[in-house]
Amino acid sequence: MPSARDVKPADPEEADHSMLPPKTDPRWRTLVQTNTEYRLKGLATRMMLTRARLMGSKKDEESVNAAIEVAFAFFTKNADTVRDDVHAIFG
């Protein structure tokens, strides 16, 4: 059994992203460019989605990609606490 000093803190860059589709998946674009309503549990997720949708509403490719990056980074960083919301959005 590893001791406490052998256990390294979780690095968001090394987190398990298996529950998230790749950023190239068209569902990310749908998420940030439409007003589709999801049954989200977390206030933080709802706030991030509002921000990402404001960014994505500009319709230019750079803004949409930035919105996708914001959403992806949020879900990656908060993977443990937003699991239900990820399931509600991506199935």
Backbone torsions as a table, in degrees:
resi	resn	phi	psi	omega
1	MET	NA	130.3	-178.5
2	PRO	-70.1	144.4	176.9
3	SER	-81.4	169.8	-178.6
4	ALA	-59.9	-33.3	-178.6
5	ARG	-75.8	-17.7	178.1
6	ASP	-83.0	-18.2	-177.7
7	VAL	-87.7	123.2	-179.5
8	LYS	-92.9	146.6	177.0
9	PRO	-62.8	150.6	-179.4
10	ALA	-65.3	132.3	176.1
11	ASP	-101.1	121.5	-178.4
12	PRO	-56.6	-29.9	179.7
13	GLU	-70.8	-22.8	-179.1
14	GLU	-103.6	7.1	-177.8
15	ALA	-63.5	156.8	177.8
16	ASP	-75.1	112.5	-179.1
17	HIS	-98.9	14.8	-173.8
18	SER	-62.5	-23.5	-180.0
19	MET	-83.9	-10.6	179.5
20	LEU	-102.6	137.2	173.7
21	PRO	-73.2	159.3	177.5
22	PRO	-62.3	155.9	-178.0
23	LYS	-61.4	-18.0	179.1
24	THR	-82.1	-9.4	179.6
25	ASP	-63.8	131.7	-177.5
26	PRO	-61.2	-17.2	178.8
27	ARG	-66.3	-27.5	176.1
28	TRP	-65.6	-44.0	179.1
29	ARG	-62.5	-42.8	177.3
30	THR	-61.1	-41.7	-179.2
31	LEU	-58.9	-45.2	-173.7
32	VAL	-90.8	-10.6	-177.0
33	GLN	-113.3	-5.1	-179.8
34	THR	-120.4	167.9	177.3
35	ASN	-102.0	27.5	176.7
36	THR	-55.5	131.9	179.5
37	GLU	-93.6	137.0	178.5
38	TYR	-121.0	151.5	176.7
39	ARG	-85.5	83.6	-176.9
40	LEU	-93.6	140.5	-179.0
41	LYS	-91.6	-32.9	-172.3
42	GLY	-93.1	133.4	175.8
43	LEU	-63.6	-41.3	-179.8
44	ALA	-60.8	-38.7	178.2
45	THR	-65.4	-43.6	179.0
46	ARG	-62.4	-40.6	179.2
47	MET	-66.6	-43.4	178.1
48	MET	-62.1	-41.1	-178.1
49	LEU	-64.9	-39.3	176.3
50	THR	-60.3	-45.6	178.9
51	ARG	-62.8	-47.7	-178.7
52	ALA	-62.7	-38.5	179.7
53	ARG	-69.3	-34.5	174.6
54	LEU	-63.3	-42.2	178.1
55	MET	-65.3	-44.9	-176.9
56	GLY	-71.7	-16.2	-177.9
57	SER	-72.9	-12.5	-179.9
58	LYS	-71.7	-17.9	173.7
59	LYS	71.0	-13.8	176.7
60	ASP	-77.3	151.0	-172.4
61	GLU	-57.6	-40.4	-179.0
62	GLU	-62.9	-42.9	179.8
63	SER	-67.3	-41.6	179.2
64	VAL	-64.1	-44.8	179.0
65	ASN	-64.0	-37.4	177.4
66	ALA	-65.3	-39.5	178.5
67	ALA	-64.6	-42.3	177.5
68	ILE	-62.6	-42.3	179.4
69	GLU	-61.7	-41.8	178.1
70	VAL	-60.9	-47.6	-178.7
71	ALA	-65.0	-45.8	-178.9
72	PHE	-62.0	-44.6	180.0
73	ALA	-63.2	-39.8	178.6
74	PHE	-61.5	-50.1	-178.2
75	PHE	-66.5	-32.8	177.9
76	THR	-68.7	-47.4	-177.6
77	LYS	-66.2	-33.4	-174.3
78	ASN	-110.6	28.5	-172.7
79	ALA	-49.8	-41.5	-176.6
80	ASP	-70.4	-33.3	-174.6
81	THR	-95.0	-14.0	-177.6
82	VAL	-112.3	16.2	-177.1
83	ARG	-53.1	-44.3	-179.0
84	ASP	-65.7	-38.4	179.3
85	ASP	-68.4	-39.4	176.7
86	VAL	-60.6	-42.8	178.5
87	HIS	-63.2	-40.2	179.4
88	ALA	-63.8	-34.4	-177.8
89	ILE	-84.5	-48.0	-171.3
90	PHE	-105.0	-6.5	178.5
91	GLY	83.0	NA	NA
